[in-house]
Amino acid sequence: MALICPRVLPSPPLSTSSHHKPSWVSPQSFTRRTRRAVSVRAMADSEKATVLVTGAGGRTGKIVYQKLKERTTQFIGRGLVHSPESKETIGGADDVFVGDIRDADSIFPAFKGIDALVILTSAVPKMKPGSDPSKGRPEFYYEDGAYPEQVDWIGQKNQIDAAKAVGVKQIVLVGSMGGTDPNNPLNSLGNGNILIWKRKAEQYLADSGIPYTIIRAGGLQDKEGGIRELLVGKDDELLKTDTRTIARADVAEVCIQALQIEEAKFKALDLASKPEGVGTPTKDFKALFSQITSRF
């Protein structure tokens, strides 16, 4: 019968110091340390908020998604887009889900395990072929199945219901200024009444019992963020001023800040900015949200 020799661990180096400890680590000690490291990482992840951004393939949604992914000490970001092609435009990562917000079952997998939701979906009118803006106001239309009633009402209602089902702690909904006026020109685009349906979804959120922040943005601009003084208001007051626009990047930052500041909860606000170089760039978002007291 062959002899099996036991494995001999190397002896620790000799030292004249009585306090010298061996350089080797026993398997049991290594296992304990590994478990502790895994536990610490799991605890760190549990302290982060998992946030889903819907409409993550859009121009503003994409910025919110990127900001979440950059702030790894605070958030675990997820995205929801409407097509595989849209998923690829933001990197195609596994944390980006594909679903149709008009179909509640198709989007539910993206909602499992989330702590917060940022809604950035919207119906988008298209210019009719042959329309010439230089010869007057062009005509617009919505594709079949993509009218505001289906996207901004049913689609957003489905999202709010899914979020409530998984127990989210907060929903940030981005809409548009102008909803107090049924005759707003945006409602006439494609006969879609887009602001009316957006307002209906906002009211549904406000009545849901979930902590919320409704951000009604002014005209969106593809400009650099963080360099303007932001303005908040209510009931479309800002539409009566000369400051009715805002950079998409600033809207995205306000969404992220709303997830972290208690003063942002259970509030609805209009959002715009002063022109670049006028005023002081906004840095204190707690003070910004504190200016608003209106719940809707």
Phi, psi and chi 1 to 4 in degrees:
 res  aa     phi    psi   chi1   chi2   chi3   chi4
   1 MET       -  133.0 -177.9  172.9   66.5      -
   2 ALA   -71.1  144.1      -      -      -      -
   3 LEU   -87.2  139.6  -65.4  176.1      -      -
   4 ILE  -106.4  113.4  -59.2  175.2      -      -
   5 CYS   -83.5  132.9  -63.6      -      -      -
   6 PRO   -66.8  147.1   25.2  -33.7      -      -
   7 ARG   -71.6  128.8  178.5  169.9  175.4 -108.0
   8 VAL  -102.3  121.4  179.3      -      -      -
   9 LEU   -74.2  145.0  -67.8  169.7      -      -
  10 PRO   -65.0  144.2   23.1  -33.6      -      -
  11 SER   -72.7  146.5  -61.3      -      -      -
  12 PRO   -66.0  149.7   22.8  -31.6      -      -
  13 PRO   -61.6  147.5   23.1  -33.0      -      -
  14 LEU   -70.9  146.7  -64.3  175.0      -      -
  15 SER  -149.0  146.8  170.9      -      -      -
  16 THR   -79.1  -10.1   55.4      -      -      -
  17 SER   -89.3  132.6  169.4      -      -      -
  18 SER   -74.2  -11.1   61.1      -      -      -
  19 HIS   -96.8   -1.2  -61.5  -68.7      -      -
  20 HIS   -67.9  134.3 -174.1   86.6      -      -
  21 LYS  -109.0  151.4  -65.5 -178.3 -179.7  179.1
  22 PRO   -60.2  148.6  -18.7   28.6      -      -
  23 SER   -85.2  -13.9   59.8      -      -      -
  24 TRP   -87.2  157.2   55.1  -88.6      -      -
  25 VAL  -122.6  131.8  178.9      -      -      -
  26 SER   -68.1  153.0   71.6      -      -      -
  27 PRO   -56.7  -37.8  -24.9   34.2      -      -
  28 GLN   -64.7  -42.0  -65.7   87.0   -9.4      -
  29 SER   -66.2  -40.8  176.9      -      -      -
  30 PHE   -61.5  -41.8  178.4   79.3      -      -
  31 THR   -62.9  -43.1  -58.8      -      -      -
  32 ARG   -62.5  -42.0  -75.2 -163.7  -62.5  -88.8
  33 ARG   -65.5  -40.4  -69.0 -176.0 -175.4 -178.3
  34 THR   -62.8  -43.3  -58.2      -      -      -
  35 ARG   -62.3  -41.4  -75.0  174.3  179.2  167.9
  36 ARG   -62.9  -41.4  -80.4 -161.4  -61.7  -89.6
  37 ALA   -63.5  -43.2      -      -      -      -
  38 VAL   -64.2  -40.3  170.1      -      -      -
  39 SER   -63.7  -41.6  177.6      -      -      -
  40 VAL   -63.6  -42.9  167.9      -      -      -
  41 ARG   -63.9  -41.5  -75.0 -163.5  -63.3  -90.4
  42 ALA   -63.8  -39.4      -      -      -      -
  43 MET   -65.2  -40.7 -173.3 -178.8  -59.2      -
  44 ALA   -62.3  -43.4      -      -      -      -
  45 ASP   -64.4  -36.1  -78.3  -12.9      -      -
  46 SER   -68.4  -21.4   69.6      -      -      -
  47 GLU   -85.4  -10.9  -67.7  170.6   -6.4      -
  48 LYS   -86.2  151.8  -59.7  176.0 -173.8  177.9
  49 ALA   -92.4  128.4      -      -      -      -
  50 THR   -86.9  117.0  -60.9      -      -      -
  51 VAL  -119.1  128.0 -177.3      -      -      -
  52 LEU  -100.4  129.3  173.4   64.8      -      -
  53 VAL  -108.1  118.9 -177.1      -      -      -
  54 THR   -95.5  150.0   61.9      -      -      -
  55 GLY    73.6   29.7      -      -      -      -
  56 ALA   -69.6  -12.1      -      -      -      -
  57 GLY   -90.8   -6.5      -      -      -      -
  58 GLY   -78.0  172.4      -      -      -      -
  59 ARG   -66.9  -35.0  -75.9 -175.2  -73.5  174.7
  60 THR   -87.6  -41.1  -52.4      -      -      -
  61 GLY   -58.6  -37.0      -      -      -      -
  62 LYS   -61.9  -39.1 -173.0 -179.7  -61.1 -176.4
  63 ILE   -68.7  -41.6  -57.8  172.0      -      -
  64 VAL   -61.4  -46.1  175.5      -      -      -
  65 TYR   -59.0  -44.5  174.3   73.2      -      -
  66 GLN   -64.2  -40.5  -70.0  169.6  -16.1      -
  67 LYS   -62.8  -40.4  -76.1  178.6  176.7  -73.2
  68 LEU   -63.5  -41.7  -70.8  172.0      -      -
  69 LYS   -68.8  -27.3  -59.4  -60.8  -72.5 -177.0
  70 GLU   -77.1  -28.8  -70.0  166.0   -0.4      -
  71 ARG   -98.5   67.5  -59.2  178.4 -166.3 -171.2
  72 THR   -70.0  -18.6   54.4      -      -      -
  73 THR   -80.2  -14.6   60.4      -      -      -
  74 GLN  -113.9  -32.5  -60.3  163.3  -74.0      -
  75 PHE  -133.4  152.9  -57.5  107.5      -      -
  76 ILE  -113.9  108.3  -60.8  172.6      -      -
  77 GLY   -88.8  144.4      -      -      -      -
  78 ARG  -133.7  157.4  -73.7 -171.8 -163.5  172.2
  79 GLY  -130.0  152.9      -      -      -      -
  80 LEU  -128.3  125.6  177.0   67.6      -      -
  81 VAL  -127.6  169.3  -63.0      -      -      -
  82 HIS   -94.6   -9.5   70.2  -81.1      -      -
  83 SER  -153.8  156.3   69.6      -      -      -
  84 PRO   -59.0  -34.4  -25.4   35.7      -      -
  85 GLU   -63.6  -41.6  -66.5   77.0   18.9      -
  86 SER   -65.3  -37.0 -175.4      -      -      -
  87 LYS   -59.4  -42.0  176.5  174.8  178.6  173.6
  88 GLU   -65.7  -28.7  -68.8  -54.4  -46.2      -
  89 THR   -67.9  -19.6   65.6      -      -      -
  90 ILE  -114.1   24.4   56.0  172.6      -      -
  91 GLY   108.1  -18.6      -      -      -      -
  92 GLY    68.8   23.8      -      -      -      -
  93 ALA   -68.5  161.9      -      -      -      -
  94 ASP   -66.7  -19.8  -69.4  -20.1      -      -
  95 ASP   -86.5    8.2   57.5   29.2      -      -
  96 VAL  -105.8  119.0  178.8      -      -      -
  97 PHE   -99.4  152.8  -65.4   75.4      -      -
  98 VAL  -112.0  128.4  177.5      -      -      -
  99 GLY  -165.1  165.5      -      -      -      -
 100 ASP  -108.9  111.9 -176.6  -13.8      -      -
 101 ILE   -62.5  -16.2   60.3  171.1      -      -
 102 ARG   -78.4  -12.7  -60.2  165.4  -61.0  179.5
 103 ASP  -116.0  102.6  176.2    3.4      -      -
 104 ALA   -57.3  -39.0      -      -      -      -
 105 ASP   -65.8  -32.7  -69.3  -21.5      -      -
 106 SER   -73.6  -21.1   81.1      -      -      -
 107 ILE  -100.5  -13.2   64.4  172.9      -      -
 108 PHE   -59.6  -38.8 -163.8   73.8      -      -
 109 PRO   -55.2  -33.0  -28.6   37.3      -      -
 110 ALA   -69.0  -22.2      -      -      -      -
 111 PHE   -89.4  -16.3  -75.8   72.6      -      -
 112 LYS   -62.5  124.6  -68.4  180.0 -179.7  177.6
 113 GLY    82.5    7.6      -      -      -      -
 114 ILE   -85.1  155.5   66.5  169.5      -      -
 115 ASP  -102.0  -27.7  -60.4  -58.5      -      -
 116 ALA  -149.4  158.9      -      -      -      -
 117 LEU  -132.3  135.3  169.6   67.0      -      -
 118 VAL  -117.5  116.6 -179.5      -      -      -
 119 ILE   -95.7  118.0  -60.3  176.6      -      -
 120 LEU  -131.8   29.7  -86.9  156.8      -      -
 121 THR   -89.0  150.0   54.1      -      -      -
 122 SER  -162.7  144.7  178.3      -      -      -
 123 ALA   -67.4  147.0      -      -      -      -
 124 VAL  -127.0  115.4  179.5      -      -      -
 125 PRO   -73.1  148.6   27.7  -34.5      -      -
 126 LYS  -118.5  146.2  -64.2 -170.3  174.0 -176.1
 127 MET   -74.7  134.6 -169.3 -178.0  -60.5      -
 128 LYS   -65.7  139.0  -76.2 -172.5  176.0 -178.3
 129 PRO   -56.7  136.8  -23.6   33.9      -      -
 130 GLY    91.8  -10.1      -      -      -      -
 131 SER   -71.6  137.7  -69.2      -      -      -
 132 ASP  -122.7  102.7 -173.4   -9.4      -      -
 133 PRO   -56.3  -26.0  -21.7   32.9      -      -
 134 SER   -72.5  -14.4   66.6      -      -      -
 135 LYS  -109.5   24.9  -63.5  179.9  179.3  178.5
 136 GLY   122.9 -178.7      -      -      -      -
 137 ARG   -67.7  125.0 -173.2  171.2 -179.3  174.7
 138 PRO   -72.5  161.2   26.8  -34.8      -      -
 139 GLU   -96.5  147.4  -67.0 -174.1   57.1      -
 140 PHE  -125.0  163.0  -70.2   84.5      -      -
 141 TYR  -149.7  162.7   73.0  100.4      -      -
 142 TYR  -112.2  143.9  -68.7   95.9      -      -
 143 GLU   -68.0  153.0  -66.8 -177.8  -20.8      -
 144 ASP   -56.6  132.0  -71.6  -17.5      -      -
 145 GLY    83.9   -4.8      -      -      -      -
 146 ALA  -120.9   28.4      -      -      -      -
 147 TYR   -73.7  158.1  -86.1   78.8      -      -
 148 PRO   -53.7  -36.2  -30.6   37.8      -      -
 149 GLU   -59.9  -38.7  179.8  180.0    2.4      -
 150 GLN   -80.3  -35.4  -64.4  152.8  -45.4      -
 151 VAL   -92.1  -52.9  176.9      -      -      -
 152 ASP   -82.5  -19.3  -66.5  -77.9      -      -
 153 TRP  -105.1  -68.7  165.0 -128.2      -      -
 154 ILE   -62.2  -44.7  -64.4  172.4      -      -
 155 GLY   -62.3  -42.1      -      -      -      -
 156 GLN   -74.7  -34.9  -69.1 -168.6    1.1      -
 157 LYS   -60.7  -43.4  178.9  179.9 -179.3  -64.5
 158 ASN   -59.2  -39.7  -74.4  -18.8      -      -
 159 GLN   -67.0  -43.7  -65.5  174.0   65.8      -
 160 ILE   -64.1  -41.2  -65.9  164.6      -      -
 161 ASP   -64.5  -42.1  -70.9  -17.6      -      -
 162 ALA   -65.0  -41.0      -      -      -      -
 163 ALA   -63.9  -41.2      -      -      -      -
 164 LYS   -65.6  -37.4 -169.0  169.3 -174.0  176.4
 165 ALA   -63.9  -32.6      -      -      -      -
 166 VAL   -96.1    2.0  -60.3      -      -      -
 167 GLY    77.3   39.7      -      -      -      -
 168 VAL   -63.3  154.4  -59.4      -      -      -
 169 LYS   -93.4  -16.7  -59.3  176.8 -178.9   68.1
 170 GLN  -164.7  146.7 -173.4  177.5    2.0      -
 171 ILE  -126.5  129.0  -64.0  177.4      -      -
 172 VAL  -107.3  122.8  176.8      -      -      -
 173 LEU  -116.8  123.8  170.4   60.2      -      -
 174 VAL  -100.1  120.9  177.7      -      -      -
 175 GLY  -122.3 -148.5      -      -      -      -
 176 SER  -135.4  147.8  -58.7      -      -      -
 177 MET   -68.1  159.8  -74.8 -162.8  -73.4      -
 178 GLY   106.9   -4.4      -      -      -      -
 179 GLY   -71.3  -11.9      -      -      -      -
 180 THR   -78.8  -12.4   60.0      -      -      -
 181 ASP  -114.0  106.1  179.3   12.1      -      -
 182 PRO   -59.7  -23.0  -20.4   31.9      -      -
 183 ASN   -93.7   12.2  -63.2  -44.3      -      -
 184 ASN   -56.5  135.4 -172.8  -69.7      -      -
 185 PRO   -54.2  -28.3  -26.3   34.7      -      -
 186 LEU   -62.7  -28.7  -70.6  177.8      -      -
 187 ASN   -69.6  -24.1  -74.3  -34.5      -      -
 188 SER   -82.6  -14.5   66.0      -      -      -
 189 LEU   -63.3  117.4  -63.2 -179.0      -      -
 190 GLY    60.7   18.8      -      -      -      -
 191 ASN    52.0   35.7  -64.9  -43.4      -      -
 192 GLY   -90.8  -16.9      -      -      -      -
 193 ASN    49.5   46.2  -72.2  -40.3      -      -
 194 ILE   -59.7  -40.0 -171.0  168.1      -      -
 195 LEU   -70.9  -29.7  -64.5 -179.9      -      -
 196 ILE   -67.1  -43.4  -68.5  173.6      -      -
 197 TRP   -71.2  -35.2  -66.6  112.9      -      -
 198 LYS   -62.3  -42.8  -76.4 -177.6 -179.4  -67.5
 199 ARG   -63.8  -36.5 -160.5   80.9  169.6 -178.7
 200 LYS   -63.9  -41.4 -173.0  175.8  176.9   69.9
 201 ALA   -67.2  -38.3      -      -      -      -
 202 GLU   -62.1  -42.1  -67.9  169.1    3.4      -
 203 GLN   -65.0  -39.0 -173.3   66.3   64.2      -
 204 TYR   -61.4  -41.4 -172.7   77.6      -      -
 205 LEU   -64.5  -45.9  172.9   58.1      -      -
 206 ALA   -61.8  -28.6      -      -      -      -
 207 ASP   -90.4   -1.9  -66.8  -20.8      -      -
 208 SER   -76.4  -22.1   69.8      -      -      -
 209 GLY    89.6   -8.8      -      -      -      -
 210 ILE   -83.0  135.2  -56.7  169.5      -      -
 211 PRO   -55.0  132.4  -28.4   37.3      -      -
 212 TYR  -139.7  160.7   64.6   86.1      -      -
 213 THR  -136.5  120.3  -52.4      -      -      -
 214 ILE  -104.4  119.6  -62.4  170.0      -      -
 215 ILE  -111.4  111.3  -59.9  169.2      -      -
 216 ARG   -99.3  100.3  -59.8  178.1 -179.2  125.2
 217 ALA   -82.0  152.9      -      -      -      -
 218 GLY   -79.3 -163.8      -      -      -      -
 219 GLY   -59.4  124.6      -      -      -      -
 220 LEU   -83.5  135.0  -62.9  170.6      -      -
 221 GLN  -124.7  143.0  -61.4 -179.9  -40.8      -
 222 ASP   -87.6   73.9  -64.2  -46.8      -      -
 223 LYS  -130.3  165.9  -66.6 -176.7  176.4 -179.1
 224 GLU   -62.3  143.2 -179.0 -176.8   -6.7      -
 225 GLY  -100.8  169.7      -      -      -      -
 226 GLY    80.4    9.4      -      -      -      -
 227 ILE  -123.6   13.5   57.7  174.6      -      -
 228 ARG  -129.6  158.5  -63.0  172.0 -173.2   80.6
 229 GLU   -83.7  123.5 -178.5  174.0  -28.1      -
 230 LEU   -86.4  148.3  -56.0 -175.3      -      -
 231 LEU  -124.2  136.9  -58.1  169.0      -      -
 232 VAL  -120.2  151.8  -67.0      -      -      -
 233 GLY  -157.8 -167.5      -      -      -      -
 234 LYS  -146.8  161.4   62.9  176.6 -176.5  176.7
 235 ASP    51.2   35.7  -61.4  -30.5      -      -
 236 ASP    64.4   24.1  -66.7  -29.0      -      -
 237 GLU   -60.0  -36.3  -65.7  169.7  -23.5      -
 238 LEU   -67.9  -21.4  -65.8  175.4      -      -
 239 LEU   -68.2  -16.8  -71.3  179.5      -      -
 240 LYS   -89.9    3.4  -58.9  170.4 -174.6  174.5
 241 THR  -113.5 -177.0   71.0      -      -      -
 242 ASP   -89.2   -0.5  -66.3  -30.2      -      -
 243 THR  -110.4   85.4   49.5      -      -      -
 244 ARG  -122.0   11.3  -65.3  172.9  -71.4 -173.9
 245 THR  -124.3  166.3   60.4      -      -      -
 246 ILE  -159.7  146.8 -174.6  164.6      -      -
 247 ALA   -71.9  140.6      -      -      -      -
 248 ARG   -56.5  -38.0  -66.7  179.5 -172.6  -85.2
 249 ALA   -62.9  -33.5      -      -      -      -
 250 ASP   -72.4  -37.7  -75.6  -31.9      -      -
 251 VAL   -61.1  -43.6  174.3      -      -      -
 252 ALA   -60.5  -42.6      -      -      -      -
 253 GLU   -65.9  -38.8 -175.4   61.4   32.7      -
 254 VAL   -64.0  -36.9  172.3      -      -      -
 255 CYS   -60.0  -47.3  -71.6      -      -      -
 256 ILE   -63.6  -44.1  -60.2  -66.6      -      -
 257 GLN   -64.8  -35.5  -65.9  -66.1  -27.9      -
 258 ALA   -61.3  -28.1      -      -      -      -
 259 LEU   -73.7  -14.9  -63.6  170.1      -      -
 260 GLN  -113.8   -9.6  -54.7  173.1   80.4      -
 261 ILE  -117.4  122.1  -62.3  173.9      -      -
 262 GLU   -60.1  -34.8 -165.2   67.0   24.2      -
 263 GLU   -65.9   -9.6  -74.6   77.1    5.4      -
 264 ALA   -86.9  -14.3      -      -      -      -
 265 LYS   -77.2  146.2  -67.8 -178.7  177.6  177.8
 266 PHE    56.9   43.9  -64.2  106.5      -      -
 267 LYS  -137.1  150.5  -70.7 -175.0  177.8  178.2
 268 ALA  -125.3  134.8      -      -      -      -
 269 LEU  -145.2  147.8   55.3  101.7      -      -
 270 ASP   -87.3  146.6  -63.4  -16.0      -      -
 271 LEU  -136.3  127.3 -178.4   66.0      -      -
 272 ALA  -148.1 -172.4      -      -      -      -
 273 SER  -147.4  158.1   69.6      -      -      -
 274 LYS   -74.7  160.9  -68.5 -177.5  178.5 -179.8
 275 PRO   -62.4  154.9  -20.2   32.3      -      -
 276 GLU   -58.9  133.9 -177.6 -179.9  -13.3      -
 277 GLY    91.5   -7.5      -      -      -      -
 278 VAL  -109.1  125.1  177.6      -      -      -
 279 GLY    81.1 -166.3      -      -      -      -
 280 THR  -115.9  127.8  -56.4      -      -      -
 281 PRO   -53.1  134.7  -27.8   36.3      -      -
 282 THR   -72.7  128.2  -63.2      -      -      -
 283 LYS  -125.7  -27.9  -57.2  -62.2 -179.7 -174.0
 284 ASP   -94.8   92.9 -172.7  -15.9      -      -
 285 PHE   -78.6  -25.6  -71.2   90.3      -      -
 286 LYS   -62.2  -43.7 -179.4  176.8  179.3  178.6
 287 ALA   -65.1  -36.3      -      -      -      -
 288 LEU   -63.5  -48.9 -175.2   75.4      -      -
 289 PHE   -67.3  -30.4  -71.2  121.2      -      -
 290 SER   -68.0  -18.2  -64.3      -      -      -
 291 GLN   -69.8  -19.9  -65.2  177.0   41.7      -
 292 ILE  -101.5  133.7  -64.8  -65.0      -      -
 293 THR  -120.4  -12.7   56.8      -      -      -
 294 SER   -73.7  135.7   55.8      -      -      -
 295 ARG   -87.3  -18.8  -65.9  175.1   65.4   93.9
 296 PHE  -152.6      - -171.5   77.4      -      -
